[in-house]
């Protein structure tokens, strides 16, 4: 199967698989009208979709149905029911109270003089006005065709608007993994809507990266042959991160493998698999299923342009992610070197992970929490002025040695304070404040309580917690019970009591981090 795949002729249209239905609401207080309408439209089909009828016998019942259903395509609405203007009240309710401007409203009346057509058209946002006597079966068929085509096109425009909105939102912070996912969802939603309002679409790669924790997994998987769903809409929205073999059937998977292997776009009856070329990676696939119409030449050109652009954007973002990861590693390695950590120590890694947990608990937003992760490794950069012999001394320190150690807070601040980068500015603040105490007895400025920045309070707690739990040159490792007792005792003295409570309440999570990143001997 290739680009020259031929679809079935028009004569075979009735044999195509049912692609769903258009929901039509009939609102009339005469049961006979419901029966006649359904009979007249019994064999109706448009774009492979049949009609699904919903009935209401009063204006109030119609309002309740509209409140419960947001996918009504057309409403055939009687004007005079329990009140002379009941239908007009429903039309006003649809447009102004529910703010529904998608449903096509066709007014039908047996008493044209009761609600003059000119007045109704001017004063109400309706789409057609017909007398019941003029609506023969053929004219009703024509009216419904016109209304559904209009509804279909409006929904396509709305899908485009939503896709564009996702892309614009994601562009504000494109280079975080979460916004990258939203960006890709916006891209596939745009393409899906243009190709006929398909809501089932997926972006597939040879690696998985759907959350902040899996962006590294993506880089680790590069070069492997396994295909994964990276981002998806419709039925694929819940399959992000799932191996492609488990997300689609064997026949569809074979087409995806063929498209990937032959680096081409494959068209089938109701879906398309587009290979996205990449200069730096193995490439990817755009997969759309449930398309309600045939793919024409102009559509194929659009698919090609989309597939090229999508992969270019994805590659550029991955390059930026790689640069950021490199910067993060440099900061961590610099922090370890300046803190005079023993070879194999994972102290800073544990502190970063524990700080992240507390940042989430206190409600820091994502940019702040991300900056905190990057800044924590520079916490003790000021120790570069302190002799290693003092930092690793196992016997009691002299007053002069204590003074030299305390100088590191101010010195670290001086090293970093002139930067215009928010992350380095935060690191300067952490360097200066991480020895302040909740009770005001810390140094260098004796700040108290909430005078100390919340991020510094977080860094202080995880720093001490890790130091007590693990062996240091001047002390053996403590048991968790002993550490917990000390934290409880120092709550409200050395530490922010709320942070201590958060840590002790979720102690297993913090101990899991300790177990995940032990010191290497």
C-alpha positions, 0 to 999 in steps of 0.5 A: 500500500503506498501513495497511489492507494485507490479508494472505493468508487462512489458506487460503493459508498453505501457499503462503507463502515458506519462512521457514527451519527449526527444527533438531531433533536426534534422539539414538537408537542405533536407526537405525529410530527416526530413520527413523520420526521423520523420516517422521512429521514429514515435512510439519511446519510452524510459523510458515512454518518447516519442520523440519531434522533432525540425527541422533546415534547415541550420547550422546557424538556428541550432545554433540559436535553440541551443542557445534558447534550453538547453535541446536538448538530441540528434542532427542528424546533416548533415555535408554538408549544406550551406557550406561543413563543416556547420555541423562541425561548428555547432558541434564546436559551441555546444561544445566550444562556448556553452560549451554543453557537454550533447547533443549527436551529431550524424553526418549524411552525404551523402558525406562521402569523404567530411569529412572523418570519422577518421578525424572527430572523432579525431578533433571533440567531436561527438558521432557517425558518419553515412552515410545516406545510411547505416541508415535504420529505424532499425539502426536509431532506435538503434542509437537513443536508444544508444544516449538517454541512454547515454544522460540520464546517463550523466544528472543523473551524472550532477544532482548528481554533482549539488546536491553534490555541494549544500551540499558542499556549505551548509556545509560552513555555515550549521547552518544558516536556509538558508544553512540548506534549501540548504543542504536539497535541495541538499540531495533530489536532490541527491536522486531524480537523483539516482532514475531516474533523477526525478526533483520533490522532497520534504522534509516534516516535521510537521513544517515549517522553510524555512527562517531565520524568520521561524526557530523559527516557526519550534520550535513553531510548534513541536508537531503539526500534520500539515505537511509542505513542508520544502524544495523542487525541481522541482514543489515543489520549489515554495511550501516551507512553504506551508501546504502539503494538499495544495501542493499535491492532496488528494490521494498523501496526504493520502499516506503521512499520512499513511507513517507518521502514520505507520512510513514506506516507501510507494512505488507507480507507479511513486512516493515514500514516505519515513518516516524519523525517529527521536529520538527527534521530530515527524519525517519527510517525503521524497517525490519524484514524477514523477519517470521515472522507477520502484524502485528496491531492491537496490533503496529501500535500498538506499531510506532507508539509505537516509531517516535515514541519512537525519533526523539525519542531520536535528535533529543535526542542530536543536539542534545547532539552539536551542543552538544558540537561548539559547545563544542569549536569555542569551545575551539579558537577561544579556543586559537588567539586566546590562542596568537596564531596567524597567521590561517589557521593549522591548528596546533591542528587538526593537534595534536588529530588527531595527539594522537588517533593517539598516544592510540590507540597508547598505549591510552588509553580512549575517554573519556580520548582524547576529553577529550584532544582537547578539552583540547589547544587550551588547551595554551598558554592561558598565553601570554595574558600574554606580549607578542605581540612576544616570541612572534613575535620572529625574533631571539634572545631576551634572558634576561628574554624567555625568563623571561617566556615560561616563565611561561606554563606556570604561568600557564596552570595557574593559569587552569584549575586550579580547574575541576571539569570533567575536561576543563578539569582535564586542560587545566590539567595539559597547560598546566603540564607540556607543557614538561617533558622526559623527562630532567628538564631541562624546566620549571616543575617539572623532572619526569622520565620517567613523573612526567610524565603520558602525555597531557602527553608526547603533547602535548609531542611533537606540539607540537614535531613540528608546530612544526618541520615548519611555518613560524614567525615565528622559523624556516622550515619544516623537511624531514621528514627533518630533523625525524625526525632531531631526534626520533630524537636527542631520544628519551629526552632531550626526548621519551618514547622509546616515543612517538617510536618510535610516531610514526616507525613510523607517520610516513605517518599523521602526514604525512597529517594535515599534508597534510589541514590545511595552513596557509591563506595 
